[in-house]
């Protein structure tokens, strides 16, 4: 009987995984992520999508850009003032006149 109680106590409740996901989502620093994107503007670079991942603690942002120089300036300005660069270029590609890039950040 004592072993049965110990076994029951060792099994996490069915909702534990969902509760952890909710806690991570609530703790995710949404405002600082959005603020950093809103405060940087470079002509020729436009945010087209934002994907937040609270489990990973990061954000992926899809950008449209006119030229690679403007894209790199945008990335540099996002990281300005950070002790360690928070944003990194994941991929940049051009297909005809359309140019897209994905940048990623990790937040504690």
N, C-alpha and C positions, 0 to 999 in steps of 0.2 A: 504494500500500500504506500509506503514511504517512497519507494522507487518510482511508482506511478506518478506521484505528485511532483517529484523532481523532473521526470520526463516531460510532464505537462508544462512545467515552468520553463524548460529549456526550449520549447517550441515557440517561435515568435507568433504573435497573433496574425490572422489572415490579412489584416489591414496594414501591417507594419510597412510593407514596401510602398504602398500608396501614401501613408502618413509621412514617410521619409521624403518622397517626391514633393509633397505639399510643403514640407518644411524647407526644402532646398529652394523651391520656387519663391516662397515668402522671403527668404533670406537673400535672394539674388539682387544685386545692386542695379536695378533697372534704371533709376534716375541718373546715376553717374554715366552709364553706358549711353543713354540717349543724350545727355548733356554734352558729352564729348563729341558726339556726331553733330549736334546742332550748333556748336560753337565754331566749327571749322567749315569754311566755305572757300572753295577754289573754283574759279571759272573753268568750265569744261568738265567738272566732275559732279555726278549726281548719284545720290543714294536711290537704288531701285528696290531693294528688299533688305529686311533685317530679320534674322533668325536668332532668337535667344534660346540658349540651352542651359537651363538651371542645373541640370545634373552634372554637366561638364564644367559649369561655371564660366561660360563664355558666350560670345556673340559672333555670328558670321554675318557679314554685310556684303551685299552685292552692289557693285558700283558700275555705272556707265561712265566712260571717260572719252575725251576727244583725243588726247595724246598722252604718251607714257610719262613725259616730264610733269604734266599736271597731276597725274596719278601719284607719282613719287613725292611731289610737294604736298599733296593732301595727306599722304601717309606720314610724312615728316611732321606736319603740323598737328596731326592727331597725337603723336608721341612726344610733342614738345613739352618739356617740364617734367617728364616722367624719369625716375631714376633708372628704370629698365624699360625699354620699349614695350608697351602694352599691346599695340596693334602690329600685325605682321601681314605681309602680302602672301596669300595662299596660291593664287593663280591670276594671270592676266592673259587675255587672248583677244585676237582681232579676227573677225570674219567679215571681210569686205569693209564697209564703212562702220560697222557696228563693233564697238570695243567694250568688253566687260571684264571686270576683275572681282575677285573675292578677297576680302580682308578678314582676319580673325583676331579676336582679343580674348584674354583670359583674365577673369576678375577673382580676387580672393573671396 
